[in-house]
C-alpha cells in the first residue's frame, strides 16, 4: 500500500469514529441551540438567517464531537473495566487512540472555524466552551458530582446559539442554558445508576456510587422540576405564545412518564427513559417553539 493511499481515511475508521462519538445523540442539545438562535432572530429582525443557522449546527456538532471523542480517549481504561462499556471502540481496538485524537482535533478546528465565521464574540468565547468538555471526563476522578460539570458544558449550547445571532450577551439565553444543563445533568444521574457496583469497585466517583441509587433518582427528579421552572421562566421573559406553552406541557408529561418508568429498584427501562424520552423532549419542544415563532411573525 502506498503512503498516499494509507493517508486516505478508511470507511471503517469513519464509521467507527461516528459510533465512538455517538453522533446521533446530538439530538439532545441541538434543538435547544436552535430554539435560542431562532428566538434571537425573531427579536432581531424576524427573519430566519439560514447561513447562520447552518454555522450554529456545525459549531454544535463540532464541539460535541470533540467532547465525546476526548471523553472516550480519557476514559478508555475505565471503560475496559466496566462490562457495559467494554465493547467501546477504543477498548476493542476498532478505533486507535491516534485516530480518535485526529478526529477530535479536526472537530475542534471545525468548531473554532465556524465560531470565527459567526462573530468576534463567539470566537473569543469559543475556547471557554472547550474547557468543561475536557474537564468533565476527569470529574469522576475527583468529585462525586461530575454531572454538575456535564450540566455546565451542556448549558453553553443555547447560550452560544443566541450569541451566534445577536453577537451580544443575553440573560434570556442563560435561563434556557441553565434549563438544558440541569435537564441533562438530571438524566445523567439516572444513567449513572446502572454502573453503581462497577463504579464502586474501580473507584469511579458519582452521585449514585456515593449516595446510592434512590438518592440519585430523587436528585434527578429535583433537577427536572428545576428544568421545568426555568423553561416556564424563559417562556415568560421571551413572551412566548400558545404553541410554546403546549410544548412545555408535553415536556412536563414526558418528565412524569420518565420518572414513572425508572424506579430505584427497577432500572429495566432505563435505556428507554434515557434515549427515547429525552430525545423526544428536545425535538418536541423545538417543534412547538418553531411553530410559536412562525405564528408570531418569524419569516422563513
Beta strands, then each sheet from edge to edge (+ up, - down):
end
